[in-house]
Amino acid sequence: ELENLVRRLAALYSQDEISSEIIESELKTGERPVVPDGGALIPDDLSIGQAVEHFLQRYFASFAGELPPAGLYQRILAEVEYPLVLASMTATRGNQIKAAELLGLNRNTLRKKIRELGVNVYKSSRQP
C-alpha cells in the first residue's frame, strides 16, 4: 500500500518535494471509496464522457456540499491514464512501440507514463 501511495504521489504531483499536507490530503482522499456511492455500477450504454460525468456527479455528492481536495484534475487524469496505458500494453503484448502508436504518443512519452503511473509491463511471446 505504501508503494502504491508513493507511486501515486509521484504521478500526481510534479514538484520536487511532497509536503505533509499533500500526503495527508491524499490519505484523506484515500478514505473515500473510489466508486463514491458504495459501488453503484454505471450503465453499459453510456459513452466514456457520460460515464465520467456520472461518476463526477456522485464523487462531488460524496463530499456533502464540501469541495474535494485540490488537485482533482491530476487525480482524474491519473485514474484514467493507468487503465488506458495498461490496456494498450496488454493489447500489444508489451510492445511499447505499438502501444505508443496505438495511443498516439511518442515512445519516450509512453515510457515516462509507464514509470510515473507504476504500470507493470510484461512482454509476452507471440502465440502461433
N, CA, C and O atoms as CSV, one atom per row, in Angstrom:
chain,resi,resn,atom,element,x,y,z
A,1,GLU,N,N,0.820,-1.189,0.000
A,1,GLU,CA,C,0.000,0.000,0.000
A,1,GLU,C,C,0.862,1.250,0.000
A,1,GLU,O,O,0.556,2.227,-0.683
A,2,LEU,N,N,1.942,1.215,0.770
A,2,LEU,CA,C,2.841,2.364,0.823
A,2,LEU,C,C,3.477,2.607,-0.538
A,2,LEU,O,O,3.579,3.748,-0.990
A,3,GLU,N,N,3.902,1.528,-1.187
A,3,GLU,CA,C,4.497,1.661,-2.516
A,3,GLU,C,C,3.498,2.275,-3.495
A,3,GLU,O,O,3.864,3.139,-4.291
A,4,ASN,N,N,2.249,1.839,-3.443
A,4,ASN,CA,C,1.221,2.410,-4.315
A,4,ASN,C,C,1.012,3.884,-4.022
A,4,ASN,O,O,0.849,4.681,-4.947
A,5,LEU,N,N,1.014,4.263,-2.738
A,5,LEU,CA,C,0.856,5.671,-2.370
A,5,LEU,C,C,2.009,6.501,-2.921
A,5,LEU,O,O,1.789,7.580,-3.470
A,6,VAL,N,N,3.222,6.011,-2.781
A,6,VAL,CA,C,4.392,6.749,-3.272
A,6,VAL,C,C,4.331,6.896,-4.789
A,6,VAL,O,O,4.607,7.974,-5.315
A,7,ARG,N,N,3.978,5.839,-5.490
A,7,ARG,CA,C,3.849,5.924,-6.948
A,7,ARG,C,C,2.765,6.911,-7.344
A,7,ARG,O,O,2.932,7.688,-8.284
A,8,ARG,N,N,1.650,6.875,-6.619
A,8,ARG,CA,C,0.542,7.785,-6.903
A,8,ARG,C,C,0.976,9.237,-6.697
A,8,ARG,O,O,0.690,10.099,-7.528
A,9,LEU,N,N,1.663,9.501,-5.591
A,9,LEU,CA,C,2.136,10.861,-5.319
A,9,LEU,C,C,3.108,11.324,-6.398
A,9,LEU,O,O,3.044,12.468,-6.846
A,10,ALA,N,N,4.000,10.440,-6.811
A,10,ALA,CA,C,4.967,10.797,-7.851
A,10,ALA,C,C,4.272,11.089,-9.172
A,10,ALA,O,O,4.710,11.957,-9.927
A,11,ALA,N,N,3.195,10.370,-9.456
A,11,ALA,CA,C,2.477,10.576,-10.714
A,11,ALA,C,C,1.619,11.829,-10.688
A,11,ALA,O,O,1.457,12.492,-11.713
A,12,LEU,N,N,1.070,12.159,-9.532
A,12,LEU,CA,C,0.107,13.255,-9.458
A,12,LEU,C,C,0.723,14.611,-9.163
A,12,LEU,O,O,0.148,15.638,-9.523
A,13,TYR,N,N,1.873,14.635,-8.518
A,13,TYR,CA,C,2.466,15.904,-8.096
A,13,TYR,C,C,3.855,16.034,-8.700
A,13,TYR,O,O,4.722,15.185,-8.494
A,14,SER,N,N,4.049,17.115,-9.452
A,14,SER,CA,C,5.298,17.269,-10.206
A,14,SER,C,C,6.406,17.965,-9.420
A,14,SER,O,O,7.554,17.975,-9.866
A,15,GLN,N,N,6.094,18.542,-8.268
A,15,GLN,CA,C,7.122,19.263,-7.526
A,15,GLN,C,C,8.182,18.308,-6.977
A,15,GLN,O,O,7.948,17.106,-6.845
A,16,ASP,N,N,9.363,18.872,-6.658
A,16,ASP,CA,C,10.474,18.061,-6.170
A,16,ASP,C,C,10.220,17.486,-4.781
A,16,ASP,O,O,10.668,16.382,-4.470
A,17,GLU,N,N,9.501,18.236,-3.947
A,17,GLU,CA,C,9.210,17.778,-2.593
A,17,GLU,C,C,7.707,17.670,-2.402
A,17,GLU,O,O,6.949,18.552,-2.807
A,18,ILE,N,N,7.295,16.590,-1.788
A,18,ILE,CA,C,5.883,16.364,-1.486
A,18,ILE,C,C,5.688,16.723,-0.012
A,18,ILE,O,O,6.282,16.097,0.866
A,19,SER,N,N,4.860,17.725,0.254
A,19,SER,CA,C,4.658,18.202,1.624
A,19,SER,C,C,3.777,17.244,2.420
A,19,SER,O,O,3.073,16.406,1.857
A,20,SER,N,N,3.832,17.386,3.726
A,20,SER,CA,C,2.987,16.559,4.589
A,20,SER,C,C,1.510,16.863,4.356
A,20,SER,O,O,0.661,15.988,4.523
A,21,GLU,N,N,1.200,18.114,3.966
A,21,GLU,CA,C,-0.188,18.477,3.673
A,21,GLU,C,C,-0.712,17.678,2.477
A,21,GLU,O,O,-1.855,17.219,2.485
A,22,ILE,N,N,0.120,17.516,1.460
A,22,ILE,CA,C,-0.281,16.747,0.277
A,22,ILE,C,C,-0.516,15.293,0.661
A,22,ILE,O,O,-1.507,14.687,0.253
A,23,ILE,N,N,0.395,14.739,1.444
A,23,ILE,CA,C,0.254,13.340,1.861
A,23,ILE,C,C,-1.016,13.164,2.686
A,23,ILE,O,O,-1.772,12.216,2.475
A,24,GLU,N,N,-1.246,14.079,3.625
A,24,GLU,CA,C,-2.462,13.996,4.441
A,24,GLU,C,C,-3.708,14.098,3.571
A,24,GLU,O,O,-4.684,13.378,3.784
A,25,SER,N,N,-3.670,14.999,2.588
A,25,SER,CA,C,-4.809,15.161,1.682
A,25,SER,C,C,-5.059,13.878,0.898
A,25,SER,O,O,-6.205,13.452,0.751
A,26,GLU,N,N,-3.996,13.263,0.395
A,26,GLU,CA,C,-4.139,12.017,-0.358
A,26,GLU,C,C,-4.639,10.885,0.536
A,26,GLU,O,O,-5.451,10.066,0.106
A,27,LEU,N,N,-4.161,10.838,1.764
A,27,LEU,CA,C,-4.623,9.796,2.682
A,27,LEU,C,C,-6.092,9.992,3.025
A,27,LEU,O,O,-6.847,9.025,3.130
A,28,LYS,N,N,-6.498,11.252,3.200
A,28,LYS,CA,C,-7.914,11.526,3.455
A,28,LYS,C,C,-8.738,11.169,2.231
A,28,LYS,O,O,-9.820,10.594,2.350
A,29,THR,N,N,-8.223,11.512,1.046
A,29,THR,CA,C,-8.911,11.170,-0.194
A,29,THR,C,C,-9.017,9.661,-0.310
A,29,THR,O,O,-10.024,9.137,-0.788
A,30,GLY,N,N,-7.988,8.967,0.124
A,30,GLY,CA,C,-7.994,7.514,0.069
A,30,GLY,C,C,-9.080,6.892,0.927
A,30,GLY,O,O,-9.481,5.752,0.695
A,31,GLU,N,N,-9.565,7.645,1.928
A,31,GLU,CA,C,-10.645,7.132,2.754
A,31,GLU,C,C,-11.960,7.116,2.003
A,31,GLU,O,O,-12.872,6.367,2.354
A,32,ARG,N,N,-12.064,7.937,0.971
A,32,ARG,CA,C,-13.280,7.966,0.158
A,32,ARG,C,C,-13.255,6.750,-0.759
A,32,ARG,O,O,-12.197,6.396,-1.279
A,33,PRO,N,N,-14.376,6.117,-0.962
A,33,PRO,CA,C,-14.379,4.996,-1.901
A,33,PRO,C,C,-14.088,5.477,-3.314
A,33,PRO,O,O,-14.481,6.578,-3.700
A,34,VAL,N,N,-13.403,4.650,-4.073
A,34,VAL,CA,C,-13.090,5.010,-5.452
A,34,VAL,C,C,-14.371,5.188,-6.246
A,34,VAL,O,O,-14.468,6.094,-7.074
A,35,VAL,N,N,-15.359,4.329,-6.001
A,35,VAL,CA,C,-16.678,4.490,-6.602
A,35,VAL,C,C,-17.548,5.060,-5.497
A,35,VAL,O,O,-17.918,4.334,-4.574
A,36,PRO,N,N,-17.886,6.355,-5.568
A,36,PRO,CA,C,-18.449,7.092,-4.455
A,36,PRO,C,C,-19.621,6.476,-3.711
A,36,PRO,O,O,-19.558,6.392,-2.485
A,37,ASP,N,N,-20.675,6.044,-4.364
A,37,ASP,CA,C,-21.861,5.663,-3.601
A,37,ASP,C,C,-21.961,4.159,-3.362
A,37,ASP,O,O,-22.984,3.530,-3.630
A,38,GLY,N,N,-20.872,3.611,-2.852
A,38,GLY,CA,C,-20.909,2.215,-2.463
A,38,GLY,C,C,-20.759,1.236,-3.604
A,38,GLY,O,O,-21.063,0.055,-3.437
A,39,GLY,N,N,-20.306,1.680,-4.748
A,39,GLY,CA,C,-20.030,0.771,-5.838
A,39,GLY,C,C,-21.126,0.649,-6.860
A,39,GLY,O,O,-21.165,-0.331,-7.603
A,40,ALA,N,N,-22.023,1.618,-6.922
A,40,ALA,CA,C,-23.087,1.554,-7.932
A,40,ALA,C,C,-22.474,1.497,-9.321
A,40,ALA,O,O,-21.544,2.240,-9.635
A,41,LEU,N,N,-22.994,0.629,-10.126
A,41,LEU,CA,C,-22.466,0.460,-11.473
A,41,LEU,C,C,-22.971,1.550,-12.404
A,41,LEU,O,O,-24.079,2.065,-12.248
A,42,ILE,N,N,-22.145,1.882,-13.359
A,42,ILE,CA,C,-22.525,2.840,-14.389
A,42,ILE,C,C,-23.093,2.029,-15.546
A,42,ILE,O,O,-22.489,1.035,-15.949
A,43,PRO,N,N,-24.234,2.428,-16.088
A,43,PRO,CA,C,-24.840,1.665,-17.189
A,43,PRO,C,C,-23.878,1.481,-18.362
A,43,PRO,O,O,-23.083,2.367,-18.676
A,44,ASP,N,N,-23.967,0.316,-19.002
A,44,ASP,CA,C,-23.078,-0.023,-20.115
A,44,ASP,C,C,-23.289,0.835,-21.350
A,44,ASP,O,O,-22.377,0.970,-22.166
A,45,ASP,N,N,-24.465,1.416,-21.505
A,45,ASP,CA,C,-24.772,2.130,-22.741
A,45,ASP,C,C,-24.322,3.587,-22.736
A,45,ASP,O,O,-24.658,4.329,-23.659
A,46,LEU,N,N,-23.572,4.016,-21.722
A,46,LEU,CA,C,-23.083,5.390,-21.677
A,46,LEU,C,C,-21.775,5.517,-22.444
A,46,LEU,O,O,-20.982,4.577,-22.501
A,47,SER,N,N,-21.560,6.687,-23.030
A,47,SER,CA,C,-20.259,6.972,-23.636
A,47,SER,C,C,-19.252,7.192,-22.503
A,47,SER,O,O,-19.636,7.317,-21.340
A,48,ILE,N,N,-17.982,7.237,-22.844
A,48,ILE,CA,C,-16.961,7.482,-21.820
A,48,ILE,C,C,-17.215,8.826,-21.153
A,48,ILE,O,O,-17.137,8.936,-19.929
A,49,GLY,N,N,-17.517,9.847,-21.946
A,49,GLY,CA,C,-17.790,11.175,-21.392
A,49,GLY,C,C,-18.974,11.170,-20.442
A,49,GLY,O,O,-18.924,11.785,-19.377
A,50,GLN,N,N,-20.041,10.476,-20.826
A,50,GLN,CA,C,-21.222,10.392,-19.959
A,50,GLN,C,C,-20.905,9.623,-18.678
A,50,GLN,O,O,-21.372,9.985,-17.598
A,51,ALA,N,N,-20.114,8.566,-18.804
A,51,ALA,CA,C,-19.739,7.781,-17.627
A,51,ALA,C,C,-18.904,8.624,-16.667
A,51,ALA,O,O,-19.100,8.561,-15.454
A,52,VAL,N,N,-17.975,9.411,-17.204
A,52,VAL,CA,C,-17.153,10.281,-16.360
A,52,VAL,C,C,-18.032,11.328,-15.683
A,52,VAL,O,O,-17.878,11.590,-14.490
A,53,GLU,N,N,-18.948,11.924,-16.435
A,53,GLU,CA,C,-19.857,12.919,-15.856
A,53,GLU,C,C,-20.687,12.293,-14.732
A,53,GLU,O,O,-20.855,12.893,-13.671
A,54,HIS,N,N,-21.198,11.102,-14.968
A,54,HIS,CA,C,-21.982,10.371,-13.969
A,54,HIS,C,C,-21.140,10.130,-12.715
A,54,HIS,O,O,-21.594,10.370,-11.596
A,55,PHE,N,N,-19.922,9.657,-12.912
A,55,PHE,CA,C,-19.016,9.401,-11.796
A,55,PHE,C,C,-18.733,10.677,-11.022
A,55,PHE,O,O,-18.792,10.679,-9.792
A,56,LEU,N,N,-18.423,11.777,-11.731
A,56,LEU,CA,C,-18.079,13.028,-11.054
A,56,LEU,C,C,-19.252,13.595,-10.265
A,56,LEU,O,O,-19.055,14.166,-9.193
A,57,GLN,N,N,-20.453,13.448,-10.775
A,57,GLN,CA,C,-21.628,13.900,-10.021
A,57,GLN,C,C,-21.715,13.159,-8.689
A,57,GLN,O,O,-21.961,13.769,-7.648
A,58,ARG,N,N,-21.512,11.848,-8.727
A,58,ARG,CA,C,-21.552,11.058,-7.497
A,58,ARG,C,C,-20.366,11.383,-6.592
A,58,ARG,O,O,-20.498,11.418,-5.369
A,59,TYR,N,N,-19.205,11.620,-7.207
A,59,TYR,CA,C,-17.999,11.940,-6.439
A,59,TYR,C,C,-18.194,13.241,-5.670
A,59,TYR,O,O,-17.927,13.301,-4.470
A,60,PHE,N,N,-18.663,14.289,-6.363
A,60,PHE,CA,C,-18.896,15.565,-5.694
A,60,PHE,C,C,-19.967,15.427,-4.618
A,60,PHE,O,O,-19.844,16.018,-3.546
A,61,ALA,N,N,-21.006,14.661,-4.890
A,61,ALA,CA,C,-22.077,14.458,-3.911
A,61,ALA,C,C,-21.553,13.768,-2.650
A,61,ALA,O,O,-22.088,13.979,-1.561
A,62,SER,N,N,-20.510,12.944,-2.789
A,62,SER,CA,C,-19.971,12.228,-1.634
A,62,SER,C,C,-19.292,13.159,-0.637
A,62,SER,O,O,-19.007,12.752,0.489
A,63,PHE,N,N,-19.029,14.400,-1.031
A,63,PHE,CA,C,-18.405,15.371,-0.135
A,63,PHE,C,C,-19.446,16.233,0.578
A,63,PHE,O,O,-19.087,17.170,1.291
A,64,ALA,N,N,-20.719,15.926,0.394
A,64,ALA,CA,C,-21.825,16.568,1.118
A,64,ALA,C,C,-21.716,18.091,1.146
A,64,ALA,O,O,-21.725,18.703,2.214
A,65,GLY,N,N,-21.612,18.691,-0.030
A,65,GLY,CA,C,-21.589,20.150,-0.114
A,65,GLY,C,C,-20.214,20.770,0.004
A,65,GLY,O,O,-20.048,21.952,-0.298
A,66,GLU,N,N,-19.231,20.012,0.433
A,66,GLU,CA,C,-17.849,20.494,0.505
A,66,GLU,C,C,-17.172,20.223,-0.833
A,66,GLU,O,O,-17.653,19.424,-1.637
A,67,LEU,N,N,-16.058,20.894,-1.057
A,67,LEU,CA,C,-15.283,20.614,-2.262
A,67,LEU,C,C,-14.287,19.496,-1.982
A,67,LEU,O,O,-13.786,19.383,-0.864
A,68,PRO,N,N,-13.996,18.672,-2.981
A,68,PRO,CA,C,-12.959,17.649,-2.794
A,68,PRO,C,C,-11.596,18.320,-2.637
A,68,PRO,O,O,-11.466,19.509,-2.927
A,69,PRO,N,N,-10.581,17.587,-2.185
A,69,PRO,CA,C,-9.242,18.163,-2.047
A,69,PRO,C,C,-8.725,18.690,-3.386
A,69,PRO,O,O,-9.108,18.204,-4.450
A,70,ALA,N,N,-7.859,19.682,-3.312
A,70,ALA,CA,C,-7.259,20.271,-4.512
A,70,ALA,C,C,-6.495,19.211,-5.294
A,70,ALA,O,O,-6.037,18.219,-4.728
A,71,GLY,N,N,-6.365,19.427,-6.581
A,71,GLY,CA,C,-5.635,18.502,-7.438
A,71,GLY,C,C,-6.529,17.491,-8.124
A,71,GLY,O,O,-6.052,16.460,-8.599
A,72,LEU,N,N,-7.816,17.773,-8.180
A,72,LEU,CA,C,-8.783,16.842,-8.765
A,72,LEU,C,C,-8.444,16.508,-10.215
A,72,LEU,O,O,-8.531,15.350,-10.622
A,73,TYR,N,N,-8.062,17.507,-10.986
A,73,TYR,CA,C,-7.760,17.299,-12.404
A,73,TYR,C,C,-6.686,16.228,-12.578
A,73,TYR,O,O,-6.856,15.293,-13.361
A,74,GLN,N,N,-5.585,16.366,-11.850
A,74,GLN,CA,C,-4.487,15.401,-11.977
A,74,GLN,C,C,-4.890,14.026,-11.457
A,74,GLN,O,O,-4.479,13.011,-12.018
A,75,ARG,N,N,-5.696,13.978,-10.383
A,75,ARG,CA,C,-6.138,12.680,-9.859
A,75,ARG,C,C,-7.008,11.952,-10.872
A,75,ARG,O,O,-6.859,10.747,-11.073
A,76,ILE,N,N,-7.916,12.684,-11.508
A,76,ILE,CA,C,-8.798,12.059,-12.502
A,76,ILE,C,C,-7.988,11.589,-13.704
A,76,ILE,O,O,-8.196,10.482,-14.201
A,77,LEU,N,N,-7.055,12.436,-14.175
A,77,LEU,CA,C,-6.219,12.024,-15.311
A,77,LEU,C,C,-5.438,10.759,-14.983
A,77,LEU,O,O,-5.360,9.847,-15.806
A,78,ALA,N,N,-4.863,10.699,-13.794
A,78,ALA,CA,C,-4.093,9.514,-13.408
A,78,ALA,C,C,-4.993,8.282,-13.333
A,78,ALA,O,O,-4.579,7.186,-13.713
A,79,GLU,N,N,-6.219,8.458,-12.846
A,79,GLU,CA,C,-7.158,7.339,-12.766
A,79,GLU,C,C,-7.522,6.814,-14.150
A,79,GLU,O,O,-7.742,5.615,-14.323
A,80,VAL,N,N,-7.587,7.700,-15.129
A,80,VAL,CA,C,-7.940,7.298,-16.494
A,80,VAL,C,C,-6.713,6.774,-17.232
A,80,VAL,O,O,-6.794,5.791,-17.970
A,81,GLU,N,N,-5.577,7.436,-17.028
A,81,GLU,CA,C,-4.369,7.053,-17.763
A,81,GLU,C,C,-3.889,5.650,-17.425
A,81,GLU,O,O,-3.470,4.909,-18.314
A,82,TYR,N,N,-3.943,5.280,-16.160
A,82,TYR,CA,C,-3.415,3.974,-15.768
A,82,TYR,C,C,-4.091,2.834,-16.532
A,82,TYR,O,O,-3.399,2.051,-17.182
A,83,PRO,N,N,-5.432,2.715,-16.473
A,83,PRO,CA,C,-6.043,1.598,-17.212
A,83,PRO,C,C,-5.880,1.726,-18.721
A,83,PRO,O,O,-5.824,0.716,-19.423
A,84,LEU,N,N,-5.803,2.951,-19.229
A,84,LEU,CA,C,-5.617,3.151,-20.664
A,84,LEU,C,C,-4.246,2.646,-21.103
A,84,LEU,O,O,-4.134,1.928,-22.097
A,85,VAL,N,N,-3.214,3.018,-20.368
A,85,VAL,CA,C,-1.857,2.569,-20.697
A,85,VAL,C,C,-1.748,1.059,-20.496
A,85,VAL,O,O,-1.166,0.362,-21.327
A,86,LEU,N,N,-2.304,0.555,-19.402
A,86,LEU,CA,C,-2.253,-0.882,-19.138
A,86,LEU,C,C,-2.959,-1.677,-20.235
A,86,LEU,O,O,-2.428,-2.680,-20.711
A,87,ALA,N,N,-4.145,-1.240,-20.636
A,87,ALA,CA,C,-4.894,-1.940,-21.690
A,87,ALA,C,C,-4.136,-1.906,-23.009
A,87,ALA,O,O,-4.122,-2.893,-23.746
A,88,SER,N,N,-3.506,-0.778,-23.309
A,88,SER,CA,C,-2.741,-0.659,-24.554
A,88,SER,C,C,-1.525,-1.572,-24.538
A,88,SER,O,O,-1.202,-2.208,-25.542
A,89,MET,N,N,-0.854,-1.634,-23.397
A,89,MET,CA,C,0.307,-2.509,-23.285
A,89,MET,C,C,-0.112,-3.979,-23.350
A,89,MET,O,O,0.597,-4.806,-23.923
A,90,THR,N,N,-1.249,-4.295,-22.770
A,90,THR,CA,C,-1.755,-5.672,-22.817
A,90,THR,C,C,-2.143,-6.050,-24.240
A,90,THR,O,O,-1.822,-7.142,-24.709
A,91,ALA,N,N,-2.836,-5.141,-24.925
A,91,ALA,CA,C,-3.288,-5.413,-26.295
A,91,ALA,C,C,-2.120,-5.621,-27.249
A,91,ALA,O,O,-2.232,-6.366,-28.223
A,92,THR,N,N,-0.995,-4.961,-26.967
A,92,THR,CA,C,0.173,-5.076,-27.842
A,92,THR,C,C,1.197,-6.061,-27.279
A,92,THR,O,O,2.336,-6.111,-27.741
A,93,ARG,N,N,0.786,-6.844,-26.278
A,93,ARG,CA,C,1.651,-7.836,-25.628
A,93,ARG,C,C,2.979,-7.233,-25.175
A,93,ARG,O,O,4.037,-7.843,-25.330
A,94,GLY,N,N,2.906,-6.020,-24.610
A,94,GLY,CA,C,4.095,-5.391,-24.047
A,94,GLY,C,C,4.957,-4.644,-25.040
A,94,GLY,O,O,6.013,-4.133,-24.666
A,95,ASN,N,N,4.547,-4.562,-26.281
A,95,ASN,CA,C,5.326,-3.861,-27.297
A,95,ASN,C,C,5.082,-2.360,-27.154
A,95,ASN,O,O,4.027,-1.853,-27.535
A,96,GLN,N,N,6.071,-1.659,-26.601
A,96,GLN,CA,C,5.914,-0.236,-26.320
A,96,GLN,C,C,5.793,0.602,-27.587
A,96,GLN,O,O,5.091,1.613,-27.589
A,97,ILE,N,N,6.451,0.207,-28.641
A,97,ILE,CA,C,6.355,0.961,-29.895
A,97,ILE,C,C,4.935,0.884,-30.435
A,97,ILE,O,O,4.361,1.898,-30.833
A,98,LYS,N,N,4.367,-0.326,-30.449
A,98,LYS,CA,C,2.991,-0.483,-30.934
A,98,LYS,C,C,1.990,0.208,-30.007
A,98,LYS,O,O,1.033,0.825,-30.475
A,99,ALA,N,N,2.210,0.106,-28.700
A,99,ALA,CA,C,1.301,0.748,-27.743
A,99,ALA,C,C,1.357,2.265,-27.888
A,99,ALA,O,O,0.325,2.932,-27.828
A,100,ALA,N,N,2.554,2.810,-28.077
A,100,ALA,CA,C,2.691,4.259,-28.264
A,100,ALA,C,C,1.959,4.700,-29.522
A,100,ALA,O,O,1.279,5.726,-29.525
A,101,GLU,N,N,2.100,3.926,-30.586
A,101,GLU,CA,C,1.406,4.236,-31.836
A,101,GLU,C,C,-0.110,4.163,-31.635
A,101,GLU,O,O,-0.844,5.038,-32.096
A,102,LEU,N,N,-0.570,3.128,-30.953
A,102,LEU,CA,C,-1.995,2.967,-30.669
A,102,LEU,C,C,-2.548,4.169,-29.904
A,102,LEU,O,O,-3.647,4.645,-30.189
A,103,LEU,N,N,-1.779,4.653,-28.934
A,103,LEU,CA,C,-2.212,5.776,-28.106
A,103,LEU,C,C,-1.978,7.134,-28.772
A,103,LEU,O,O,-2.526,8.146,-28.335
A,104,GLY,N,N,-1.170,7.152,-29.824
A,104,GLY,CA,C,-0.841,8.429,-30.460
A,104,GLY,C,C,0.184,9.214,-29.666
A,104,GLY,O,O,0.185,10.445,-29.670
A,105,LEU,N,N,1.061,8.483,-28.982
A,105,LEU,CA,C,2.098,9.098,-28.162
A,105,LEU,C,C,3.472,8.775,-28.720
A,105,LEU,O,O,3.647,7.795,-29.445
A,106,ASN,N,N,4.432,9.598,-28.380
A,106,ASN,CA,C,5.827,9.299,-28.645
A,106,ASN,C,C,6.228,8.155,-27.712
A,106,ASN,O,O,5.754,8.087,-26.578
A,107,ARG,N,N,7.091,7.264,-28.176
A,107,ARG,CA,C,7.502,6.114,-27.360
A,107,ARG,C,C,8.120,6.556,-26.033
A,107,ARG,O,O,7.868,5.936,-25.000
A,108,ASN,N,N,8.925,7.618,-26.052
A,108,ASN,CA,C,9.533,8.101,-24.811
A,108,ASN,C,C,8.482,8.646,-23.848
A,108,ASN,O,O,8.607,8.489,-22.633
A,109,THR,N,N,7.446,9.287,-24.392
A,109,THR,CA,C,6.347,9.774,-23.553
A,109,THR,C,C,5.635,8.598,-22.904
A,109,THR,O,O,5.300,8.650,-21.721
A,110,LEU,N,N,5.401,7.540,-23.671
A,110,LEU,CA,C,4.763,6.349,-23.116
A,110,LEU,C,C,5.629,5.747,-22.015
A,110,LEU,O,O,5.116,5.389,-20.955
A,111,ARG,N,N,6.922,5.633,-22.249
A,111,ARG,CA,C,7.821,5.076,-21.230
A,111,ARG,C,C,7.765,5.899,-19.944
A,111,ARG,O,O,7.750,5.350,-18.843
A,112,LYS,N,N,7.735,7.222,-20.098
A,112,LYS,CA,C,7.653,8.106,-18.934
A,112,LYS,C,C,6.347,7.856,-18.178
A,112,LYS,O,O,6.347,7.779,-16.950
A,113,LYS,N,N,5.238,7.730,-18.903
A,113,LYS,CA,C,3.938,7.488,-18.270
A,113,LYS,C,C,3.916,6.128,-17.577
A,113,LYS,O,O,3.347,5.999,-16.493
A,114,ILE,N,N,4.521,5.128,-18.180
A,114,ILE,CA,C,4.595,3.798,-17.569
A,114,ILE,C,C,5.300,3.894,-16.219
A,114,ILE,O,O,4.845,3.316,-15.232
A,115,ARG,N,N,6.412,4.626,-16.180
A,115,ARG,CA,C,7.151,4.805,-14.925
A,115,ARG,C,C,6.335,5.610,-13.916
A,115,ARG,O,O,6.198,5.206,-12.761
A,116,GLU,N,N,5.790,6.755,-14.355
A,116,GLU,CA,C,5.046,7.635,-13.448
A,116,GLU,C,C,3.825,6.952,-12.850
A,116,GLU,O,O,3.529,7.120,-11.667
A,117,LEU,N,N,3.124,6.187,-13.661
A,117,LEU,CA,C,1.878,5.560,-13.217
A,117,LEU,C,C,2.102,4.219,-12.529
A,117,LEU,O,O,1.183,3.661,-11.930
A,118,GLY,N,N,3.321,3.706,-12.617
A,118,GLY,CA,C,3.613,2.421,-11.990
A,118,GLY,C,C,2.971,1.246,-12.697
A,118,GLY,O,O,2.582,0.266,-12.061
A,119,VAL,N,N,2.860,1.344,-14.020
A,119,VAL,CA,C,2.266,0.260,-14.805
A,119,VAL,C,C,3.293,-0.860,-14.923
A,119,VAL,O,O,4.423,-0.635,-15.358
A,120,ASN,N,N,2.896,-2.063,-14.534
A,120,ASN,CA,C,3.774,-3.222,-14.687
A,120,ASN,C,C,3.708,-3.688,-16.129
A,120,ASN,O,O,2.632,-3.971,-16.655
A,121,VAL,N,N,4.863,-3.765,-16.760
A,121,VAL,CA,C,4.937,-4.141,-18.167
A,121,VAL,C,C,5.552,-5.526,-18.271
A,121,VAL,O,O,6.680,-5.756,-17.836
A,122,TYR,N,N,4.800,-6.434,-18.849
A,122,TYR,CA,C,5.292,-7.787,-19.084
A,122,TYR,C,C,5.184,-8.076,-20.567
A,122,TYR,O,O,4.113,-7.967,-21.163
A,123,LYS,N,N,6.302,-8.442,-21.144
A,123,LYS,CA,C,6.281,-8.810,-22.559
A,123,LYS,C,C,5.903,-10.276,-22.658
A,123,LYS,O,O,6.421,-11.118,-21.923
A,124,SER,N,N,5.007,-10.565,-23.563
A,124,SER,CA,C,4.646,-11.965,-23.778
A,124,SER,C,C,5.086,-12.374,-25.168
A,124,SER,O,O,5.110,-11.571,-26.101
A,125,SER,N,N,5.427,-13.622,-25.279
A,125,SER,CA,C,5.871,-14.107,-26.579
A,125,SER,C,C,4.686,-14.224,-27.518
A,125,SER,O,O,3.534,-14.313,-27.094
A,126,ARG,N,N,4.993,-14.219,-28.775
A,126,ARG,CA,C,3.937,-14.365,-29.785
A,126,ARG,C,C,3.361,-15.763,-29.720
A,126,ARG,O,O,4.062,-16.746,-29.480
A,127,GLN,N,N,2.072,-15.814,-29.940
A,127,GLN,CA,C,1.432,-17.119,-29.989
A,127,GLN,C,C,1.274,-17.501,-31.448
A,127,GLN,O,O,0.975,-16.649,-32.284
A,128,PRO,N,N,1.474,-18.792,-31.767
A,128,PRO,CA,C,1.413,-19.212,-33.175
A,128,PRO,C,C,0.062,-18.982,-33.796
A,128,PRO,O,O,-0.137,-19.286,-34.972
